[in-house]
Amino acid sequence: MNPPRQPPVLLLDANRERRRRYAAALRANGFEVSAVDHIAEIERWPVGTIVIVDAARFTPWWGAVGAAHVVVLSDSLIAARQSCNGVPSTWILRRSGPEAVISVLQAL
């Protein structure tokens, strides 16, 4: 029996090493991942996709272009209290690592 298919993920992170680590962990857990370091590298709008971004790149725009959910990596959860303008999002501490992101994604 095959594991359930995971939703596609767009990982947007300018840190090459972190982007590589997160993408490898996500793929090892069955996620289809597009990993880019700049928004200009996105090949198509993330309609129905889960987007993973750092807090500096979180914007209500992600909801407007169709992201199913946004996972925000932050150095502090204080920023999570900002208005998300109806964008479904989960904020987690960046230092928690890829395992925390995978846990969030599997719970969605």
C-alpha positions in Angstrom: 0.0 0.0 0.0 1.4 3.4 -1.0 1.5 6.2 1.6 -1.1 9.0 1.0 0.0 11.6 -1.6 1.2 14.8 0.1 0.2 18.2 -1.2 2.7 20.2 -3.3 4.9 22.6 -1.4 6.6 25.8 -2.5 9.7 26.5 -0.3 10.9 30.1 -0.6 14.2 30.6 1.3 17.2 32.7 0.4 19.5 30.6 2.7 20.9 27.9 0.3 21.8 25.4 3.0 18.6 25.7 4.9 16.6 25.5 1.7 18.5 22.3 0.8 17.9 20.7 4.2 14.2 21.5 4.3 13.6 20.4 0.7 15.5 17.1 1.3 13.5 16.4 4.5 10.2 17.2 2.8 10.9 15.0 -0.2 11.9 12.2 2.1 8.5 12.5 3.6 6.7 12.3 0.3 6.2 16.0 -0.5 6.6 17.3 -4.0 8.8 20.4 -3.4 9.7 23.4 -5.5 12.5 25.2 -3.7 13.5 28.7 -4.8 15.5 31.5 -3.2 13.7 34.4 -4.8 10.0 35.0 -5.6 11.0 35.8 -9.3 12.0 32.1 -9.6 8.5 30.8 -9.0 7.3 29.1 -12.2 3.6 29.4 -11.6 1.3 30.9 -8.9 1.0 28.5 -5.9 -2.7 27.7 -6.4 -3.6 24.9 -4.0 0.0 24.7 -2.8 1.4 25.0 0.7 3.9 27.8 0.8 6.8 27.9 3.3 8.4 31.3 3.8 10.3 33.3 6.4 8.5 35.9 8.3 9.9 38.7 6.2 8.3 37.3 3.1 4.9 36.6 4.6 2.2 38.7 3.0 -1.6 38.4 2.4 -0.6 38.2 -1.3 0.0 34.5 -0.8 -3.7 34.0 -0.2 -4.6 36.2 -3.2 -2.6 34.0 -5.5 -4.2 30.8 -4.2 -1.9 29.3 -1.6 -3.8 26.6 0.3 -1.8 27.3 3.5 1.3 29.3 4.5 3.8 28.0 7.0 5.9 30.9 8.3 9.3 30.4 9.7 10.1 33.0 12.3 12.7 33.8 14.9 9.9 34.8 17.3 6.3 33.9 17.5 5.4 37.5 18.5 5.1 38.3 14.8 2.4 35.6 14.5 0.0 38.0 16.3 0.0 40.2 13.2 -3.1 40.2 11.1 -2.9 37.4 8.6 -5.8 39.0 6.6 -7.6 35.7 6.3 -4.7 33.8 4.9 -4.6 30.3 6.5 -1.2 30.2 8.1 0.8 28.5 10.8 3.8 30.2 12.4 6.6 28.1 13.8 10.0 28.9 15.2 12.7 28.7 12.5 15.1 26.9 15.0 12.6 24.1 15.3 13.9 22.7 12.0 12.4 20.8 9.1 10.8 18.2 11.4 8.5 20.8 12.9 7.4 21.9 9.4 6.7 18.3 8.4 4.6 17.8 11.5 2.6 20.9 10.7 2.1 19.8 7.1 1.1 16.3 8.0 -1.5 17.7 10.4 -3.2 19.9 7.7 
